Amino acid sequence: MRPLPVKIFDENIVARSLNQHIVNGLIIFLSICAILYFGQQILIPIVLAILLSFLLSPLVRVLQKMKIPKSPAIVGVVLVAFALLFGVAAVVATTLTNLAGDLPQYESNLREKARSLKFATSGGNTIEKAANVLKDLQTELQKPDQASGISTLTVKPITVELRQTSFGPLDPVISVVSVLIHPMTQLGIVILMVVLILFNKEDLRNRLIRLIGTGDLNRTTQALDEAGLRLSKLFTAQILINASTGAFIGVALALIGIPGAILWGVLTAILRFVPYVGTLMSAVFPIIIAIAIGNGWTLALLTIGVVVIVEFVVGQVLEPLFFGKMTGLSPVAIVASAAFWAALWGPIGLILATPLTIGLLVIGRNIESLSFFEVLLGSEAVLAPDHAFYQRMLASDPIEAAELADDYVKAGRIEEYLVEVAIPGLMLANNDQLRGVLSTERQTTIASTFSEMLDEILADFDKDEDIAPPMLLVSAPGALNFAATLAFSGLLKFKNVPHTMMAQDAISPGKLVETDITNVEYLCLCYLTAPSEAKHKYLLRRVTMLARNAKTISVAWSVSSDNIQVQNPASAISILPKLNPAKSEVLTAVKTTSSEN
């Protein structure tokens, strides 16, 4: 028989493969960034069209349910949407023009406020002196170099005459067209793309499914439909909340007498798409206007108060109420995406950052091949509780580990935490030990960190009892077994069972036991995983020699079905009162003492 080939594990090959994978990923990322940057003139209208199609699709579906044919429904919705957009733009343009005409009359008031601020601050003279120094320096630099003795040649300037091509009466029309031709072209592309996407939504979906893969059509189709529905709801809710916020601020500013209130309301609605700083950016201009037109500072303070109160109510009440955790974006992802899209596409990228990031997150949640978007952008925990526990143990961080257990502690589910989180985490450590990748020092660190964490979360269960603990916990040799013993001790504390523990590796071969255990009624030998029968008999003999009159129990968190000598902790706790009737009296005394305290 020919021998089977043996695969040799080469760390260098694995390292080179990983490095190559990282390089390939970096190249792909940089290529995508280059395409987004240099192709923004084409991509921005397409992205805007896709986002608008998500917003308008529900309206089209509503009209179709009302027995309106698809074509009239799409054309009608698009015409109404862009007519509304043009109307808002016209109102904003008119308001901006009127405001620009009124600003010069507020200039003297604004200068007086600035002058009063300068004299009210200690740094006013310093700033003025610094400005004078800069002016003197500029004057000196502009002087000709007379001290050097170098003669300056006088060069006669050449007269250049520039003549603009004249089109006669068409000059005003051509100048306006030259300014508007680019934005109107972009707008025309957006309108056309929206109509085409709405008309061909099903065909585009099928093509996207074909690109993703047809291995699981049912799952892919459901994922895309769910992604489209969720994006429509998210964008619609965000549009409505931002528009309502802008309308309320506009009305409030108009009532307190701020010029251009409609403009500031629209600006607030738009800039609220910018995370965290959008409302602050939109509030700068109305505050400056309030300072300029007010006789004192009352109007400016009222404007600040309106903006702060409205943003607090919307951000802390309305958005959590309507959104909940629907966005699911982490704060770091929001800020990073805003910086990323702003660097690529400028102000329009800053506004589109949050919708684009939400779209990527929803796609990552529903399409398995793109799940890395959910890991990078989502706010939900990406590590399972037991993995997070083990990672914190490895990092020797009992404080964060205790914080992760806080929900269990507050709900009184400590037993559930120990059984479903801590012990599975220790099992992960045991697997690493068996694979030879977890050193003895790291195992000791895990046991020590776990001990500190248990002291933190079980502080309320540690009581000073006058009764001698009738039960002694003895850990099998090894740091992970000692950690398992600590977990069993925590479970006993939670159950109000008095006990004590021997030191780590107290029964290791060749080590003398120094603890006095003559009065112990129960002696419990604890493991993380049940050992072999021979090893268990050896340890059991050593334990029995320590206290011949005590009843011995063997406990392991992972018990094999064929090992009847070792039982799980829950079974051991349940049989404790049955082994010694006096135990029930002890437990009753403990509970009575606790209630009296």
C-alpha positions in Angstrom: 0.0 0.0 0.0 1.4 3.4 -1.0 1.8 5.7 2.0 -0.5 8.7 2.2 1.2 12.1 1.6 1.9 14.0 4.8 1.2 17.7 4.8 3.9 19.7 6.6 2.9 22.8 8.4 5.3 25.5 7.4 4.9 28.8 9.4 7.0 30.7 6.7 4.6 29.6 4.0 1.6 30.7 6.1 3.2 34.0 6.8 4.0 34.7 3.2 0.5 33.7 2.2 -1.0 36.1 4.8 1.3 39.0 3.7 0.3 38.4 0.1 -3.4 38.4 1.1 -2.9 41.8 2.9 -1.0 43.3 0.0 -3.7 42.2 -2.4 -6.4 43.6 -0.2 -4.5 46.9 0.1 -4.1 47.1 -3.7 -7.8 46.5 -4.2 -8.7 49.1 -1.6 -6.5 51.8 -3.1 -7.8 51.0 -6.6 -11.4 51.5 -5.4 -10.4 54.8 -3.7 -8.8 55.9 -7.0 -11.9 55.0 -9.0 -14.2 56.8 -6.5 -12.0 59.9 -6.5 -11.3 60.3 -10.2 -14.8 59.1 -11.2 -16.7 61.3 -8.9 -18.3 63.3 -11.7 -20.0 60.1 -12.9 -20.4 58.2 -9.6 -22.0 61.0 -7.5 -25.1 61.3 -9.8 -25.4 57.6 -9.8 -25.2 57.3 -6.0 -27.7 60.1 -5.6 -30.1 58.4 -8.1 -29.8 55.1 -6.2 -30.5 56.8 -2.8 -33.5 58.7 -4.3 -34.8 55.5 -5.9 -34.8 53.9 -2.4 -36.8 56.9 -1.1 -39.3 56.9 -4.0 -39.9 53.2 -4.4 -42.4 53.0 -1.5 -44.5 55.8 -3.0 -44.5 54.0 -6.4 -45.6 50.8 -4.7 -48.4 52.7 -2.9 -49.7 54.1 -6.2 -49.5 50.7 -7.9 -51.6 49.2 -5.0 -54.2 51.9 -5.9 -54.4 50.4 -9.4 -52.4 53.1 -11.0 -50.2 51.7 -13.9 -46.5 51.5 -13.3 -45.4 54.1 -15.9 -47.7 56.9 -14.7 -46.9 56.1 -11.1 -43.2 56.4 -11.6 -43.4 59.5 -13.8 -45.8 61.2 -11.4 -43.7 60.4 -8.3 -40.5 61.6 -9.9 -42.2 64.8 -11.2 -43.7 65.7 -7.8 -40.4 64.9 -6.0 -38.2 67.1 -8.2 -40.9 69.8 -8.4 -40.8 70.0 -4.6 -37.0 70.1 -4.8 -37.0 72.9 -7.3 -39.6 74.8 -5.2 -37.4 74.6 -2.1 -34.3 75.6 -4.1 -36.2 78.6 -5.5 -37.3 79.7 -2.0 -33.8 79.3 -0.6 -32.3 81.3 -3.5 -34.8 84.1 -3.0 -34.2 84.2 0.7 -30.5 84.2 0.2 -30.7 87.1 -2.3 -32.8 89.2 0.1 -30.5 88.4 3.0 -27.4 89.4 1.0 -29.0 92.7 0.2 -29.8 93.4 3.9 -26.4 92.5 5.3 -24.6 95.8 4.7 -27.0 97.6 7.1 -26.0 95.3 9.9 -22.3 95.8 9.3 -21.9 98.6 11.8 -23.7 96.7 14.6 -21.5 93.6 13.9 -18.3 95.7 14.1 -19.4 97.3 17.4 -20.1 93.8 18.9 -16.7 92.6 17.7 -15.1 95.7 19.2 -16.8 95.2 22.5 -15.7 91.6 22.6 -12.1 92.6 21.9 -12.0 95.1 24.8 -13.8 92.7 27.1 -11.1 90.0 26.6 -7.6 90.3 28.0 -6.1 89.1 24.8 -7.5 92.0 22.7 -4.3 94.2 22.9 -2.1 91.2 22.2 -4.1 90.3 19.1 -3.9 93.9 17.8 -0.2 94.1 18.5 0.4 90.8 16.6 -1.6 92.1 13.7 0.5 95.3 13.6 3.7 93.3 13.7 2.6 91.3 10.7 1.7 94.5 8.8 5.1 96.0 9.6 6.8 92.8 8.5 4.9 92.8 5.2 5.9 96.4 4.6 9.6 95.7 5.2 9.5 92.7 2.8 7.9 94.8 0.1 10.7 97.5 0.3 13.4 97.4 -2.4 16.8 96.3 -1.2 18.7 99.6 -1.2 21.4 98.7 1.4 22.9 95.9 -0.8 24.1 98.4 -3.3 22.7 96.4 -6.2 21.1 98.5 -8.8 17.6 97.6 -9.8 16.9 97.4 -13.5 13.8 99.1 -14.6 11.9 97.0 -17.0 9.2 98.6 -19.1 6.0 96.6 -18.7 4.4 95.2 -21.8 0.8 96.2 -22.3 -1.5 93.2 -22.8 -5.0 93.8 -23.9 -7.6 91.1 -23.3 -10.8 91.3 -25.2 -13.8 89.2 -24.4 -15.8 87.8 -27.2 -19.1 89.6 -27.5 -22.3 88.0 -28.4 -24.3 91.2 -28.3 -27.7 90.8 -26.7 -27.1 87.2 -26.0 -24.2 87.9 -23.5 -26.4 87.8 -20.3 -28.1 84.6 -21.5 -24.8 82.9 -22.3 -23.2 84.0 -19.0 -26.1 82.5 -17.0 -26.0 79.3 -19.1 -22.3 78.9 -18.6 -22.8 79.0 -14.8 -25.7 76.6 -14.7 -24.8 74.2 -17.4 -22.7 71.8 -15.2 -25.2 71.5 -12.3 -28.2 71.3 -14.7 -26.4 68.5 -16.5 -25.7 66.6 -13.3 -29.3 67.1 -12.2 -30.6 65.8 -15.6 -28.4 62.7 -15.2 -29.8 62.1 -11.7 -33.4 62.5 -12.9 -32.9 60.1 -15.8 -31.1 57.6 -13.6 -33.9 57.6 -11.0 -36.5 57.0 -13.7 -34.4 54.2 -15.2 -33.8 52.5 -11.9 -37.4 52.6 -10.9 -38.5 51.2 -14.3 -35.8 48.5 -14.3 -35.6 47.7 -10.6 -36.4 44.0 -11.0 -33.9 43.6 -13.9 -31.2 45.3 -12.0 -31.8 43.1 -9.0 -31.5 40.0 -11.1 -28.2 41.2 -12.6 -26.9 41.9 -9.1 -27.9 38.4 -8.0 -26.1 37.0 -11.0 -22.9 38.9 -10.1 -23.1 37.8 -6.4 -23.7 34.1 -7.4 -26.6 31.8 -8.1 -25.6 29.1 -5.6 -28.5 30.0 -3.2 -31.0 32.0 -5.1 -33.7 31.9 -2.4 -31.4 33.3 0.3 -29.8 35.9 -2.0 -33.2 37.2 -3.3 -34.5 37.5 0.3 -31.4 39.3 1.4 -31.6 41.9 -1.4 -35.3 42.4 -0.9 -34.8 42.9 2.9 -31.8 45.2 2.3 -33.9 47.3 -0.1 -36.8 47.5 2.3 -34.6 48.4 5.3 -32.7 51.0 3.4 -36.0 52.6 2.2 -37.3 52.7 5.8 -34.0 54.1 7.1 -33.6 56.8 4.5 -37.3 57.8 4.7 -37.2 58.1 8.5 -34.0 60.1 8.3 -35.4 62.4 5.7 -38.6 63.0 7.7 -36.8 63.6 11.0 -34.3 66.0 9.4 -37.0 67.8 7.5 -39.1 68.1 10.6 -36.2 69.4 12.6 -35.3 72.0 10.0 -38.9 73.1 9.7 -39.2 73.5 13.5 -36.0 75.5 13.7 -37.0 77.7 10.8 -40.4 78.5 12.4 -38.7 79.1 15.8 -36.1 81.5 14.3 -38.8 83.3 12.3 -40.8 83.8 15.5 -37.9 85.3 17.4 -37.1 87.6 14.4 -34.1 86.1 12.7 -33.9 87.0 9.0 -33.7 84.2 6.5 -35.3 81.7 8.8 -36.4 79.5 5.9 -32.8 79.3 4.6 -31.5 78.3 8.1 -34.2 75.6 8.4 -33.3 74.1 5.0 -29.6 74.3 5.9 -30.3 72.5 9.2 -32.2 69.7 7.4 -29.4 69.2 5.0 -26.5 69.4 7.4 -28.1 67.0 9.9 -27.0 64.3 7.6 -23.5 65.1 8.7 -23.0 63.2 12.0 -22.4 65.0 15.3 -21.4 68.4 13.9 -24.1 69.0 11.3 -26.4 70.9 13.6 -23.5 73.0 15.0 -22.4 73.9 11.5 -25.9 75.0 10.5 -26.3 77.1 13.6 -23.2 79.2 13.1 -24.8 81.5 10.5 -28.1 82.3 12.3 -26.2 83.0 15.5 -24.0 85.5 13.6 -27.1 87.1 12.1 -28.6 87.3 15.6 -25.5 89.0 16.9 -25.5 91.5 14.0 -29.2 92.6 14.2 -29.7 92.5 18.0 -29.1 95.5 20.2 -27.7 93.3 22.9 -26.9 89.6 23.3 -30.4 88.4 24.1 -31.3 87.5 20.6 -28.1 85.5 20.1 -28.7 83.6 23.3 -32.3 82.9 22.3 -31.0 81.5 19.0 -28.5 79.3 20.7 -31.2 78.1 23.1 -33.5 77.2 20.3 -30.9 75.2 18.5 -29.7 73.4 21.6 -33.1 72.4 22.9 -34.4 71.2 19.5 -31.2 69.2 18.8 -31.4 67.6 22.3 -35.1 66.6 21.9 -34.5 65.2 18.4 -31.2 63.5 19.2 -32.1 62.1 22.6 -35.8 61.4 22.2 -37.1 61.2 18.6 -34.2 59.5 16.9 -33.9 56.7 19.5 -37.7 56.4 19.4 -38.0 56.0 15.7 -34.6 54.6 14.8 -33.9 52.5 17.9 -30.9 50.4 16.8 -32.1 50.4 13.2 -28.9 52.1 11.9 -26.6 49.9 13.9 -23.5 52.0 13.1 -20.7 52.4 15.6 -19.7 55.9 16.5 -16.2 55.3 15.2 -17.6 54.0 11.9 -19.8 57.2 11.5 -16.9 59.6 12.1 -14.4 57.5 10.0 -16.9 57.3 7.1 -17.6 61.0 7.2 -13.8 61.7 7.0 -13.4 59.1 4.2 -16.3 60.3 1.9 -15.5 64.0 2.6 -11.9 63.4 1.5 -13.1 61.7 -1.7 -16.1 63.7 -2.7 -15.9 66.9 -0.7 -19.1 68.5 0.9 -21.5 66.2 -1.0 -19.5 63.2 0.3 -19.9 64.5 3.8 -23.7 64.7 3.4 -23.9 61.3 1.8 -21.5 59.6 4.3 -24.1 58.3 6.7 -26.6 57.0 4.1 -23.8 55.3 2.2 -22.4 53.7 5.3 -25.8 52.5 6.4 -26.3 50.9 3.0 -23.0 49.1 3.2 -23.9 47.9 6.7 -27.3 46.5 5.6 -25.7 44.8 2.6 -23.0 43.3 4.9 -25.7 41.9 7.2 -27.6 40.2 4.4 -24.9 39.0 2.0 -22.5 36.6 3.5 -19.7 37.3 1.1 -19.8 41.0 2.2 -20.2 40.3 5.9 -16.9 42.1 6.7 -18.9 45.4 6.3 -20.9 44.4 9.3 -17.8 43.6 11.3 -16.1 46.9 10.4 -19.1 49.3 10.6 -21.6 47.7 13.0 -22.2 48.6 16.6 -23.2 45.1 17.7 -20.6 42.8 19.5 -18.7 40.8 17.0 -17.2 38.4 19.6 -19.3 35.8 21.3 -19.5 36.3 25.1 -17.2 33.3 25.8 -14.6 34.5 23.2 -14.7 38.0 24.6 -14.2 36.6 28.1 -11.2 34.5 27.0 -9.7 37.5 25.2 -9.9 39.6 28.3 -8.4 36.8 30.4 -5.5 36.6 28.0 -5.1 40.4 28.1 -5.1 40.3 32.0 -8.0 42.8 32.1 -10.4 41.8 35.0 -12.0 45.3 35.0 -13.4 45.1 31.4 -14.2 41.4 32.0 -16.3 42.4 35.0 -18.0 45.1 32.9 -18.9 42.5 30.3 -20.6 40.5 33.0 -22.4 43.5 34.4 -25.7 42.7 32.7 -25.7 39.2 34.1 -24.9 40.5 37.6 -27.6 43.1 37.6 -30.2 40.6 36.5 -29.1 38.1 39.1 -28.0 35.6 36.5 -24.5 34.8 37.9 -25.0 31.1 37.6 -26.0 31.5 33.9 -22.9 33.7 33.3 -20.6 31.1 34.9 -22.1 28.2 33.0 -22.6 29.9 29.6 -19.7 32.4 29.4 -16.9 31.8 31.9 -16.6 28.0 31.6 -16.9 28.0 27.7 -14.1 30.6 27.8 -12.0 28.4 30.0 -12.7 25.6 27.6 -11.2 27.7 24.8 -8.1 28.1 26.9 -8.0 24.3 27.5 -8.2 23.8 23.7 -5.2 26.1 23.2 -3.3 24.2 25.9 -3.9 20.9 24.2 -2.7 22.4 20.9 0.5 23.6 22.6 -0.1 27.3 22.0 -0.9 28.4 25.6 2.1 28.5 27.9 2.0 27.7 31.6 2.6 31.4 32.4 -0.4 32.5 30.4 -2.5 29.8 32.1 -1.5 31.2 35.4 -2.3 34.7 34.2 -5.8 33.5 33.2 -6.4 32.0 36.6 -5.2 35.1 38.4 -7.3 37.5 36.2 -10.4 35.3 36.6 -9.9 35.4 40.4 -9.8 39.2 40.4 -12.9 39.4 38.2 -14.9 37.0 40.5 -13.9 39.1 43.5 -15.4 42.1 41.6 -18.7 40.6 40.5 -19.3 38.5 43.7 -18.4 41.3 46.2 -22.0 41.4 47.5 -22.0 37.7 48.1 -19.0 37.6 50.4 -20.2 37.5 54.0 -18.3 37.1 57.2 -19.7 34.0 58.8 -18.9 32.7 62.3 -19.8 29.1 61.2 -16.8 27.0 60.2 -17.2 26.1 56.5 -18.0 22.4 56.3 -16.9 22.1 52.7 -13.4 22.4 51.2 -12.6 22.8 47.5 -9.4 21.2 46.3 -8.2 22.0 42.8 -6.7 19.4 40.6 -3.1 20.3 39.5 -3.0 23.0 36.8 -3.9 26.7 36.5 -7.0 26.0 34.3 -8.3 23.5 36.9 -7.8 26.1 39.6 -9.8 28.6 37.5 -12.5 26.0 37.2 -12.4 25.6 41.0 -12.8 29.4 41.3 -15.9 29.2 39.1 -17.4 26.4 41.3 -16.6 28.6 44.4 -18.4 31.5 42.8 -21.4 29.3 42.1 -21.4 28.1 45.8 -21.2 31.8 46.9 -24.2 32.6 44.8 -26.1 29.6 46.3 -25.1 30.8 49.8 -23.1 27.5 50.5 -20.3 28.2 53.0 -17.0 26.8 51.9 -13.3 27.4 51.6 -10.6 26.7 49.0 -7.1 25.3 49.2 -4.2 27.0 47.4 -3.4 26.3 43.8 -1.6 23.0 43.1 -2.0 22.1 46.8 -2.1 18.4 46.0 0.6 18.4 43.3 3.0 15.4 43.4 5.8 15.9 45.9 4.1 18.9 47.6 3.1 18.8 51.3 -0.3 20.1 52.3 -0.1 22.7 55.1 -3.9 23.4 55.5 -5.7 22.1 58.5 -8.6 20.1 57.2 -9.5 18.0 60.2 -13.0 19.5 60.7 -14.0 19.3 57.0 -17.3 17.5 56.3 -17.1 17.6 52.5 -14.0 17.6 50.4 -14.6 18.4 46.8 -12.0 17.6 44.1 -12.5 20.0 41.2 -11.6 19.7 37.5 -12.3 21.7 34.3 -12.6 18.6 32.2 -13.0 15.1 33.6 -9.5 13.3 33.7 -8.7 9.7 32.8 -9.8 7.1 35.3 -6.2 6.3 36.4 -5.4 10.0 37.0 -8.6 10.5 38.9 -8.0 7.5 41.2 -4.4 8.8 42.0 -5.7 12.2 42.9 -8.6 10.8 44.9 -6.2 8.7 47.0 -4.1 11.9 47.8 -7.3 13.8 48.7 -8.6 10.9 50.9 -5.4 10.8 52.8 -5.8 14.4 53.8 -9.2 14.0 55.5 -10.2 10.4 56.1 -13.5 11.3 57.8 -14.7 13.7 55.1 -17.1 12.8 52.4 -15.4 13.2 49.0 -17.1 14.6 45.9 -15.5 14.9 42.4 -16.7 17.7 40.2 -15.9 18.6 36.6 -17.5 21.2 34.3 -17.1 18.8 31.4 -18.0 15.3 32.2 -17.9 12.3 29.9 -20.8 9.9 30.0 -18.7 6.8 30.9 -17.1 8.4 33.9 -19.6 8.0 36.7 -17.2 9.0 39.5 -17.1 12.6 38.4 -20.3 14.8 38.2 -21.2 18.2 37.1 -21.4 21.1 39.6 -25.2 21.4 39.5 -25.6 17.8 40.5 -23.1 18.1 43.3 -24.9 21.1 44.8 -28.2 19.4 44.6 -27.0 16.4 46.6 -25.2 18.3 49.3 -28.1 18.5 51.8 -28.8 14.8 51.2 -25.3 13.7 52.2 -25.5 15.4 55.6 -28.9 16.4 57.2 -27.1 18.9 59.3 -26.2 20.7 56.1 -29.7 22.0 55.8 -29.5 23.5 59.2 -26.3 25.3 58.2 -27.8 26.7 55.1 -30.9 27.8 57.0 -28.6 29.6 59.6 -26.7 31.3 56.8 -29.8 32.6 55.1 -31.3 33.7 58.5 -28.1 35.6 59.3 -28.1 37.3 55.9 -31.7 38.4 56.2 -31.1 39.8 59.7 -28.1 41.8 58.4 
